[in-house]
Amino acid sequence: MTRRTRRQFMEDSMLATAMAAAATTPMVHAEETKQSDSPNEKLGVAVVGVRGRGGSHIGAFAGRKDTEILYIVDADSDVGQRRASEVGKRQGGRTPQFVEDMRRAFEDDRVDIVSIATPNHWHALAAIWAIQAGKDVYVEKPVSHNVSEGRRIVEAARKYGKIVQTGTQSRSNPGMRQTMDAIHTGKIGDVSVARGLCYKRRGSIGARGKYDVPGNVNYDLWLGPAPDVALSRPQFHYDWHWQWDYGNGDLGNQGIHQMDLARWALQEEGLSDSCISFGGRLGYIDAGDSANTQVVAHRYGDKALTFEVRGLETAPYKGAKIGVIVEGSDGYAVIPTYNSGTIFDKDGNQVKSFSGGADHFDNFIKAVRSRKIEDLTADIEEGHLSSALCHLGNISYRLGQVVAPNEVLEIMKDFDSADDMVDTFQRTMNHAKGQKVNFEETPFTIGVPIEINTADETIVGNAKANEMLTREYRKPFVVPAAGQV
């Protein structure tokens, strides 16, 4: 089996798994039984970006009686054509049209819904174009590549009266909602800290260089809003996550799920007052830009949202590796999955556990039919705020400077936070030392402190940081400015 054939096999297996799950998993809610069999009541769907997570989008919409996928959109023609063929089999011979350019699908009045699972740098523009074309939108996390983009999607959704769901599926899960209700009703006392964890092993993505774009990829359309620069990573797909032009590191990849849960746990409906970040791309030198070891400290008045990214091998913290720890005056909560959580008392004794999943796409369809934003469990504004917290942490980090680890310790001693930042720093350092990180080769960075004007979502007194709230777009792939959607 050749390398490329093996990759195709893996992609097809992922799609088959997603479709099988959509076909066989029983729903835990009533809406599924209310799906219409009438062809006249079917909603037409275009799925944009169908490799990886896009397979789950396909499985969700191709597995329903009341939706039909009319378009498969992808800049990779090999992936897109295979997906269209698979969907055609699933839809009883009704094969969706494959197109490389999403604008062609958006022109079709039969398309009611656009479901977006592209690389991050395309999320906002794809969503805004779809909304402007009169479509409702399901857009993956993070909903934006920078802070301004997220607010522009919210602006467009409200202006055109469209239903826009964020792909943070934990918000639809009963087990998660029950856990949050327990936190919010005082089962762990007064909450002071929500700590997001993204302890997810990531290896090197290979040496930075100049590589050939696969011949089956329309690179102009793949780049879209991003700069027209040569491919600098060995693996074209997925590894874009670790390069700033396209991705947001694991903070905005896996971590956005846990960032969203941490903000939800704190019951905060806006951006933080301030933040700072420290870390580095430790342990290897490769084509990646983003930190693989990073702490972001957000301050919400007398509460703290602290986020920890660990890309090197890391042991669980209080039983979680990818999750959230919520600290209260009378105990704490551990949220180790997308659909479960456990309440503990101050002595670490288990008080109560919650679990249970649901279908986030079904919640979206319900809201599309009701036309009520309040029916959404994850409206676009929730997605914007949680994504923006990730982006702000990365802005702090990217504007930082290389320092000796002991200098970070001194700075964090003076950082005003409800979290014990010294303890957080020391655990991070112990982790790095345990992985035998050479700080001469892969140095530590301390970011700049950022003060945030929560009213207009700008950064106070730092022109460079404010510039990074948006980006320079490659024409004609331009995300509209405020008031111009």
VOROKOL-29440 format. One record per residue (C-alpha): residue number from 1; residue in one letter; x, y, z. Coordinates in nm, 4 decimals, decimal comma. Example, Ala and Ser with C-alpha at 12.3 -4.5 7.8 and 13.67 -1.06 7.14 Angstrom:
   num   residu         c1         c2         c3
     1        A     1,2300    -0,4500     0,7800
     2        S     1,3670    -0,1060     0,7140
***
This chain:
   num   residu         c1         c2         c3
     1        M     0,0000     0,0000     0,0000
     2        T     0,1446     0,3353    -0,0998
     3        R     0,1605     0,6245     0,1435
     4        R    -0,1090     0,8148    -0,0403
     5        T    -0,3365     0,5149    -0,0654
     6        R    -0,2954     0,4530     0,3061
     7        R    -0,3975     0,8116     0,3779
     8        Q    -0,7031     0,7739     0,1546
     9        F    -0,7930     0,4534     0,3356
    10        M    -0,7705     0,6295     0,6720
    11        E    -0,9850     0,9200     0,5513
    12        D    -1,2490     0,6852     0,4087
    13        S    -1,2496     0,4880     0,7336
    14        M    -1,3066     0,8093     0,9329
    15        L    -1,5993     0,9007     0,7076
    16        A    -1,7475     0,5517     0,7296
    17        T    -1,7220     0,5649     1,1078
    18        A    -1,8934     0,9051     1,1235
    19        M    -2,1728     0,7876     0,8935
    20        A    -2,2202     0,4639     1,0837
    21        A    -2,2415     0,6542     1,4110
    22        A    -2,5002     0,8900     1,2682
    23        A    -2,7031     0,5929     1,1445
    24        T    -2,6910     0,3730     1,4541
    25        T    -2,6536     0,5981     1,7581
    26        P    -2,9908     0,6434     1,9318
    27        M    -3,0880     1,0033     1,9981
    28        V    -3,1605     1,1049     2,3552
    29        H    -3,4093     1,3726     2,2573
    30        A    -3,7457     1,3851     2,0846
    31        E    -3,6675     1,5987     1,7796
    32        E    -3,5266     1,3074     1,5786
    33        T    -3,8672     1,1383     1,5675
    34        K    -4,0200     1,4542     1,4223
    35        Q    -3,8124     1,4562     1,1044
    36        S    -4,0265     1,4908     0,7947
    37        D    -4,0333     1,2314     0,5143
    38        S    -4,1662     1,4851     0,2668
    39        P    -3,9159     1,5830    -0,0074
    40        N    -4,0719     1,9303    -0,0052
    41        E    -3,9679     1,9805     0,3574
    42        K    -3,6077     1,8711     0,3165
    43        L    -3,3362     2,1232     0,3858
    44        G    -3,0596     2,1451     0,1265
    45        V    -2,7065     2,1376     0,2654
    46        A    -2,3617     2,2331     0,1384
    47        V    -2,0705     2,0912     0,3383
    48        V    -1,7567     2,3012     0,3005
    49        G    -1,4289     2,1316     0,3947
    50        V    -1,4796     1,7567     0,4045
    51        R    -1,1524     1,6079     0,5221
    52        G    -1,1220     1,5163     0,8917
    53        R    -1,3954     1,6838     1,0971
    54        G    -1,5933     1,7450     0,7792
    55        G    -1,6646     1,3720     0,7720
    56        S    -1,8707     1,4121     1,0886
    57        H    -2,0676     1,6932     0,9250
    58        I    -2,1387     1,4659     0,6308
    59        G    -2,2429     1,1832     0,8615
    60        A    -2,4814     1,4125     1,0465
    61        F    -2,6646     1,5596     0,7483
    62        A    -2,6569     1,2561     0,5160
    63        G    -2,7983     1,0481     0,8015
    64        R    -3,1211     1,2469     0,8395
    65        K    -3,4552     1,2114     0,6620
    66        D    -3,5145     1,5870     0,6548
    67        T    -3,1821     1,7054     0,5079
    68        E    -3,0038     1,6321     0,1832
    69        I    -2,6454     1,7191     0,0992
    70        L    -2,6533     1,8957    -0,2366
    71        Y    -2,2919     2,0128    -0,2505
    72        I    -1,9552     1,8884    -0,1341
    73        V    -1,6996     2,1698    -0,1360
    74        D    -1,3257     2,1241    -0,0949
    75        A    -1,0066     2,2689    -0,2419
    76        D    -0,8689     1,9127    -0,2588
    77        S    -1,0429     1,7516    -0,5570
    78        D    -0,9402     1,3969    -0,4638
    79        V    -1,0898     1,4247    -0,1161
    80        G    -1,3980     1,6103    -0,2394
    81        Q    -1,4833     1,3702    -0,5195
    82        R    -1,4445     1,0682    -0,2933
    83        R    -1,6701     1,2261    -0,0364
    84        A    -1,9353     1,3103    -0,2976
    85        S    -1,9361     0,9508    -0,4168
    86        E    -1,9718     0,8191    -0,0615
    87        V    -2,2572     1,0578     0,0130
    88        G    -2,4337     0,9561    -0,3064
    89        K    -2,4375     0,5945    -0,1900
    90        R    -2,5676     0,7012     0,1489
    91        Q    -2,8415     0,9164    -0,0047
    92        G    -2,9819     0,6420    -0,2261
    93        G    -2,8094     0,7548    -0,5426
    94        R    -2,8636     1,1278    -0,4911
    95        T    -2,5001     1,2250    -0,5360
    96        P    -2,4138     1,5810    -0,4338
    97        Q    -2,2331     1,8056    -0,6776
    98        F    -1,8634     1,8510    -0,6036
    99        V    -1,7192     2,2012    -0,6445
   100        E    -1,3875     2,3529    -0,5416
   101        D    -1,5201     2,7071    -0,5004
   102        M    -1,7778     2,7493    -0,2233
   103        R    -1,9272     3,0546    -0,3934
   104        R    -2,0810     2,8298    -0,6590
   105        A    -2,2719     2,6377    -0,3933
   106        F    -2,3801     2,9574    -0,2191
   107        E    -2,5411     3,0825    -0,5433
   108        D    -2,7845     2,7887    -0,5456
   109        D    -3,1228     2,8808    -0,3914
   110        R    -3,1851     2,5151    -0,3069
   111        V    -2,9116     2,5352    -0,0410
   112        D    -3,0614     2,6283     0,2948
   113        I    -2,7674     2,5329     0,5206
   114        V    -2,3913     2,5691     0,4906
   115        S    -2,1834     2,3515     0,7226
   116        I    -1,8206     2,4608     0,7524
   117        A    -1,5221     2,2477     0,8550
   118        T    -1,2417     2,4198     0,6640
   119        P    -0,9047     2,5203     0,8118
   120        N    -0,9409     2,7999     1,0697
   121        H    -0,8355     3,0853     0,8440
   122        W    -1,1427     3,0244     0,6236
   123        H    -1,4084     2,9898     0,8968
   124        A    -1,5182     3,3519     0,9226
   125        L    -1,5223     3,4466     0,5557
   126        A    -1,7000     3,1250     0,4555
   127        A    -1,9628     3,1866     0,7248
   128        I    -2,0133     3,5514     0,6298
   129        W    -2,0402     3,4758     0,2575
   130        A    -2,2951     3,2035     0,3331
   131        I    -2,4992     3,4325     0,5599
   132        Q    -2,4961     3,7081     0,2993
   133        A    -2,6215     3,4533     0,0462
   134        G    -2,9202     3,3800     0,2720
   135        K    -2,8039     3,0557     0,4334
   136        D    -2,8083     2,9343     0,7913
   137        V    -2,4652     2,8214     0,9069
   138        Y    -2,3001     2,5596     1,1243
   139        V    -1,9341     2,6609     1,1656
   140        E    -1,6612     2,4663     1,3399
   141        K    -1,4507     2,5918     1,6263
   142        P    -1,2695     2,8206     1,6547
   143        V    -1,5225     3,0240     1,4621
   144        S    -1,2541     3,2760     1,3702
   145        H    -0,8844     3,3137     1,3027
   146        N    -0,8677     3,6410     1,4954
   147        V    -1,0819     3,8405     1,7369
   148        S    -1,2388     4,0790     1,4865
   149        E    -1,3550     3,7999     1,2561
   150        G    -1,5701     3,6405     1,5231
   151        R    -1,7545     3,9630     1,5987
   152        R    -1,8112     4,0141     1,2243
   153        I    -1,9883     3,6758     1,1974
   154        V    -2,2128     3,7728     1,4894
   155        E    -2,2817     4,1050     1,3182
   156        A    -2,3721     3,9319     0,9922
   157        A    -2,5935     3,6732     1,1608
   158        R    -2,7933     3,9428     1,3384
   159        K    -2,8156     4,1721     1,0365
   160        Y    -2,9505     3,9018     0,8049
   161        G    -3,1531     3,7148     1,0671
   162        K    -2,9717     3,3849     1,0233
   163        I    -2,9277     3,0894     1,2573
   164        V    -2,5578     3,0292     1,3181
   165        Q    -2,4363     2,7459     1,5398
   166        T    -2,0844     2,7012     1,6783
   167        G    -1,9282     2,3551     1,6737
   168        T    -1,8722     2,3338     2,0498
   169        Q    -2,0868     2,0247     2,0872
   170        S    -2,0399     1,9907     2,4619
   171        R    -2,3040     2,2605     2,5086
   172        S    -2,5715     2,0234     2,3761
   173        N    -2,4790     1,7290     2,5986
   174        P    -2,7120     1,6703     2,8976
   175        G    -2,4251     1,5443     3,1126
   176        M    -2,2350     1,8677     3,0578
   177        R    -2,5394     2,0861     3,1100
   178        Q    -2,6145     1,9088     3,4392
   179        T    -2,2550     1,9517     3,5508
   180        M    -2,2679     2,3228     3,4753
   181        D    -2,6012     2,3575     3,6535
   182        A    -2,4485     2,1984     3,9641
   183        I    -2,1569     2,4436     3,9505
   184        H    -2,3827     2,7422     3,8918
   185        T    -2,6198     2,6527     4,1744
   186        G    -2,3454     2,6457     4,4342
   187        K    -2,2672     2,2752     4,4666
   188        I    -1,8959     2,3610     4,4968
   189        G    -1,9525     2,6988     4,6646
   190        D    -1,8261     3,0246     4,5211
   191        V    -1,6236     2,9587     4,2049
   192        S    -1,2860     3,1311     4,1847
   193        V    -1,0882     2,9503     3,9133
   194        A    -1,1731     2,7564     3,5968
   195        R    -0,8675     2,5757     3,4604
   196        G    -0,8758     2,4456     3,1047
   197        L    -0,6421     2,1586     3,0192
   198        C    -0,5163     2,0533     2,6789
   199        Y    -0,2601     1,7869     2,7641
   200        K    -0,2395     1,6336     2,4173
   201        R     0,0834     1,4794     2,2890
   202        R     0,1988     1,6404     1,9664
   203        G     0,5125     1,5487     1,7787
   204        S     0,7283     1,7492     1,5421
   205        I     0,5682     1,8372     1,2079
   206        G     0,9024     1,8169     1,0288
   207        A     1,1633     2,0626     0,9124
   208        R     1,0701     2,4022     0,7751
   209        G     1,1471     2,4235     0,4040
   210        K     0,9887     2,4676     0,0629
   211        Y     0,7575     2,1875    -0,0399
   212        D     0,5372     2,1114    -0,3384
   213        V     0,1630     2,1558    -0,2992
   214        P    -0,0229     1,8347    -0,3928
   215        G    -0,1413     1,8513    -0,7521
   216        N    -0,4990     1,7733    -0,6515
   217        V    -0,5208     2,0882    -0,4343
   218        N    -0,6360     2,4247    -0,5681
   219        Y    -0,3851     2,6202    -0,3599
   220        D    -0,5310     2,9614    -0,4423
   221        L    -0,8696     2,8576    -0,3028
   222        W    -0,7121     2,6728    -0,0109
   223        L    -0,5191     2,9867     0,0899
   224        G    -0,8177     3,2172     0,0507
   225        P    -0,7665     3,5047     0,2986
   226        A    -0,4115     3,3940     0,3884
   227        P    -0,0919     3,5307     0,2284
   228        D     0,0224     3,3780    -0,0994
   229        V     0,3383     3,2118     0,0277
   230        A     0,5073     2,8843    -0,0525
   231        L     0,4196     2,5695     0,1406
   232        S     0,6728     2,5432     0,4259
   233        R     0,5642     2,2209     0,6047
   234        P     0,6133     1,8617     0,4835
   235        Q     0,2533     1,7452     0,5365
   236        F    -0,0012     1,9622     0,3600
   237        H    -0,3154     1,8648     0,5481
   238        Y    -0,3767     1,9087     0,9219
   239        D    -0,0308     2,0435     1,0134
   240        W    -0,1456     2,3915     0,9144
   241        H    -0,2845     2,4054     1,2720
   242        W     0,0640     2,4939     1,4014
   243        Q     0,1374     2,7784     1,1567
   244        W     0,0042     3,1260     1,2342
   245        D    -0,1120     3,2085     0,8808
   246        Y    -0,3747     2,9335     0,8982
   247        G    -0,4146     2,7983     1,2522
   248        N    -0,4074     2,8997     1,6172
   249        G    -0,2042     2,6210     1,7764
   250        D    -0,3626     2,3712     2,0108
   251        L    -0,5081     2,6589     2,2104
   252        G    -0,7444     2,7203     1,9172
   253        N    -0,7626     2,3600     1,7986
   254        Q    -0,8442     2,1170     2,0780
   255        G    -0,8256     2,3816     2,3495
   256        I    -1,1143     2,5936     2,2257
   257        H    -1,3565     2,3254     2,3501
   258        Q    -1,2170     2,3464     2,7018
   259        M    -1,1805     2,7252     2,6875
   260        D    -1,5515     2,7434     2,6116
   261        L    -1,6368     2,5148     2,9042
   262        A    -1,4153     2,7138     3,1411
   263        R    -1,5863     3,0420     3,0474
   264        W    -1,9254     2,8733     3,0787
   265        A    -1,8335     2,7478     3,4259
   266        L    -1,7458     3,1045     3,5326
   267        Q    -2,0754     3,2335     3,3880
   268        E    -1,8895     3,5059     3,2029
   269        E    -2,0625     3,6509     2,8986
   270        G    -1,7842     3,8730     2,7702
   271        L    -1,4093     3,8967     2,7302
   272        S    -1,1728     3,9044     3,0269
   273        D    -1,0345     4,2217     3,1841
   274        S    -0,6756     4,1238     3,1073
   275        C    -0,4529     3,8335     3,0137
   276        I    -0,0935     3,7202     2,9825
   277        S     0,0649     3,4099     2,8323
   278        F     0,3957     3,2272     2,8616
   279        G     0,5470     2,9125     2,7151
   280        G     0,7300     2,7995     2,4052
   281        R     0,7618     2,5441     2,1290
   282        L     0,9723     2,3198     2,3474
   283        G     1,1614     2,0000     2,2805
   284        Y     1,1972     2,0124     1,9022
   285        I     1,2623     2,2566     1,6180
   286        D     1,0286     2,2239     1,3217
   287        A     0,8030     2,4111     1,0788
   288        G     0,5567     2,4996     1,3530
   289        D     0,5082     2,8525     1,4890
   290        S     0,2689     2,8060     1,7806
   291        A     0,3590     2,7076     2,1350
   292        N     0,3344     2,3418     2,2281
   293        T     0,3670     2,4306     2,5970
   294        Q     0,1653     2,7350     2,6970
   295        V    -0,0173     2,8932     2,9881
   296        V    -0,2758     3,1659     2,9325
   297        A    -0,4020     3,3551     3,2379
   298        H    -0,7250     3,5519     3,1951
   299        R    -0,8589     3,7691     3,4754
   300        Y    -1,2315     3,8262     3,5244
   301        G    -1,2353     4,0611     3,8212
   302        D    -1,1903     3,8366     4,1246
   303        K    -1,2138     3,5188     3,9146
   304        A    -0,9520     3,3533     3,6970
   305        L    -0,9634     3,1502     3,3786
   306        T    -0,6305     2,9734     3,3402
   307        F    -0,5521     2,7580     3,0404
   308        E    -0,2696     2,5058     3,0057
   309        V    -0,1477     2,3553     2,6786
   310        R     0,0985     2,0673     2,6999
   311        G     0,2132     1,9135     2,3712
   312        L     0,4806     1,6968     2,5328
   313        E     0,3937     1,3840     2,7290
   314        T     0,2050     1,4923     3,0417
   315        A     0,0398     1,3095     3,3312
   316        P    -0,3245     1,3916     3,4167
   317        Y    -0,4060     1,6723     3,6591
   318        K    -0,6787     1,5796     3,9081
   319        G    -0,7883     1,3006     3,6761
   320        A    -0,8117     1,5013     3,3542
   321        K    -0,5830     1,5514     3,0556
   322        I    -0,8215     1,7212     2,8129
   323        G    -1,0802     1,8883     3,0314
   324        V    -1,1609     2,1541     3,2890
   325        I    -1,1060     2,1796     3,6643
   326        V    -1,3418     2,4248     3,8366
   327        E    -1,2328     2,5355     4,1849
   328        G    -1,4861     2,6557     4,4426
   329        S    -1,4922     2,7473     4,8106
   330        D    -1,6618     2,4188     4,9078
   331        G    -1,5112     2,1775     4,6576
   332        Y    -1,4246     2,1374     4,2939
   333        A    -1,5552     1,9896     3,9702
   334        V    -1,3624     1,7773     3,7218
   335        I    -1,4809     1,7756     3,3606
   336        P    -1,2673     1,5140     3,1786
   337        T    -1,4745     1,4608     2,8605
   338        Y    -1,7193     1,6341     2,6285
   339        N    -2,0263     1,4982     2,8078
   340        S    -1,9478     1,4274     3,1729
   341        G    -1,8397     1,5857     3,4988
   342        T    -1,7971     1,5011     3,8664
   343        I    -1,8422     1,7140     4,1768
   344        F    -1,5964     1,6637     4,4676
   345        D    -1,5949     1,8102     4,8173
   346        K    -1,2948     1,9955     4,9636
   347        D    -1,1409     1,6670     5,0827
   348        G    -1,1561     1,5102     4,7382
   349        N    -1,4543     1,2878     4,8080
   350        Q    -1,6841     1,2292     4,5123
   351        V    -2,0247     1,3891     4,5621
   352        K    -2,2055     1,3343     4,2324
   353        S    -2,1328     1,2524     3,8694
   354        F    -2,3193     1,3439     3,5534
   355        S    -2,2971     1,2011     3,2014
   356        G    -2,4932     1,1881     2,8799
   357        G    -2,4565     1,2912     2,5192
   358        A    -2,6824     1,4381     2,2511
   359        D    -2,6725     1,5490     1,8884
   360        H    -2,5425     1,9037     1,8414
   361        F    -2,6383     1,9039     1,4729
   362        D    -2,9945     1,8108     1,5648
   363        N    -3,0079     2,1100     1,7989
   364        F    -2,9011     2,3264     1,5057
   365        I    -3,1713     2,1845     1,2766
   366        K    -3,4350     2,2470     1,5444
   367        A    -3,3330     2,6145     1,5587
   368        V    -3,3230     2,6413     1,1789
   369        R    -3,6855     2,5292     1,1687
   370        S    -3,8033     2,7360     1,4662
   371        R    -3,6069     3,0467     1,3574
   372        K    -3,5332     3,1094     1,7267
   373        I    -3,1751     3,1914     1,8249
   374        E    -3,2582     3,0964     2,1827
   375        D    -3,3137     2,7361     2,0713
   376        L    -2,9412     2,7078     1,9942
   377        T    -2,7232     2,5648     2,2668
   378        A    -2,4140     2,7254     2,1080
   379        D    -2,5079     3,0452     1,9276
   380        I    -2,2339     3,2125     1,7260
   381        E    -2,1759     3,4783     1,9920
   382        E    -2,0754     3,2091     2,2421
   383        G    -1,8325     3,0762     1,9839
   384        H    -1,6921     3,4208     1,9177
   385        L    -1,6239     3,4975     2,2838
   386        S    -1,4528     3,1678     2,3596
   387        S    -1,2497     3,1808     2,0383
   388        A    -1,1454     3,5380     2,1164
   389        L    -1,0049     3,4308     2,4544
   390        C    -0,7759     3,1915     2,2675
   391        H    -0,6718     3,4603     2,0202
   392        L    -0,5961     3,7111     2,2971
   393        G    -0,3721     3,4593     2,4707
   394        N    -0,1852     3,4020     2,1450
   395        I    -0,1466     3,7769     2,0887
   396        S     0,0189     3,8112     2,4287
   397        Y     0,2482     3,5186     2,3536
   398        R     0,3430     3,6305     2,0021
   399        L     0,4377     3,9798     2,1217
   400        G     0,6510     3,8369     2,4009
   401        Q     1,0246     3,8019     2,4432
   402        V     1,2592     3,5153     2,5161
   403        V     1,3616     3,5041     2,8817
   404        A     1,5145     3,2713     3,1349
   405        P     1,2497     3,0632     3,3156
   406        N     1,3306     3,2254     3,6512
   407        E     1,2366     3,5646     3,5005
   408        V     0,8911     3,4274     3,4172
   409        L     0,8545     3,3165     3,7773
   410        E     0,9268     3,6669     3,9053
   411        I     0,6735     3,8209     3,6664
   412        M     0,4039     3,5706     3,7569
   413        K     0,4563     3,6361     4,1266
   414        D     0,3302     3,9887     4,0651
   415        F     0,0433     3,8942     3,8318
   416        D    -0,2887     3,9614     4,0030
   417        S    -0,4941     3,6440     3,9709
   418        A    -0,7296     3,4269     4,1749
   419        D    -0,5199     3,1351     4,0513
   420        D    -0,1912     3,0454     4,2173
   421        M     0,0236     3,1437     3,9211
   422        V     0,3458     3,0423     4,0934
   423        D     0,2151     2,6893     4,1367
   424        T     0,0898     2,6864     3,7776
   425        F     0,4301     2,8039     3,6531
   426        Q     0,6214     2,5528     3,8629
   427        R     0,4083     2,2634     3,7391
   428        T     0,4729     2,3777     3,3832
   429        M     0,8480     2,3959     3,4460
   430        N     0,8572     2,0562     3,6137
   431        H     0,6779     1,9130     3,3141
   432        A     0,9311     2,0638     3,0723
   433        K     1,2267     1,9496     3,2798
   434        G     1,0780     1,6029     3,3001
   435        Q     1,0819     1,5940     2,9197
   436        K     1,4489     1,7028     2,9250
   437        V     1,3798     2,0248     2,7374
   438        N     1,6916     2,2189     2,6385
   439        F     1,5967     2,5838     2,6889
   440        E     1,8984     2,7004     2,4903
   441        E     1,7667     2,5285     2,1775
   442        T     1,3941     2,5813     2,2362
   443        P     1,3601     2,8867     2,4617
   444        F     1,0876     3,0095     2,6928
   445        T     0,8817     3,3180     2,6063
   446        I     0,6940     3,5514     2,8372
   447        G     0,4119     3,7364     2,6659
   448        V     0,3104     4,0968     2,7143
   449        P     0,0328     4,1780     2,9617
   450        I    -0,2836     4,2755     2,7757
   451        E    -0,5581     4,4961     2,9166
   452        I    -0,8880     4,4556     2,7337
   453        N    -1,1632     4,7087     2,6784
   454        T    -1,4537     4,4658     2,7047
   455        A    -1,7060     4,7187     2,5721
   456        D    -1,5564     4,7396     2,2231
   457        E    -1,3257     4,4334     2,2329
   458        T    -1,0064     4,6295     2,1797
   459        I    -0,6735     4,6267     2,3634
   460        V    -0,5822     4,9240     2,5778
   461        G    -0,2551     5,1101     2,5195
   462        N    -0,0854     4,8650     2,2818
   463        A    -0,0998     4,9518     1,9128
   464        K     0,0768     4,6335     1,7977
   465        A    -0,1615     4,4153     1,9930
   466        N    -0,4602     4,6028     1,8486
   467        E    -0,3302     4,5430     1,4957
   468        M    -0,3336     4,1694     1,5680
   469        L    -0,7053     4,1725     1,6430
   470        T    -0,7459     4,1406     1,2661
   471        R    -0,5157     4,0697     0,9714
   472        E    -0,4355     4,1929     0,6228
   473        Y    -0,6472     3,9931     0,3790
   474        R    -0,5551     3,8715     0,0345
   475        K    -0,8000     4,0091    -0,2187
   476        P    -1,0684     3,9124    -0,3059
   477        F    -1,0865     3,7000     0,0116
   478        V    -1,1498     3,9892     0,2476
   479        V    -1,3429     3,9646     0,5728
   480        P    -1,5559     4,2825     0,5927
   481        A    -1,4734     4,5470     0,8487
   482        A    -1,7088     4,6458     1,1289
   483        G    -2,0388     4,7789     0,9971
   484        Q    -1,9727     4,6536     0,6445
   485        V    -2,1079     4,2990     0,6538
***
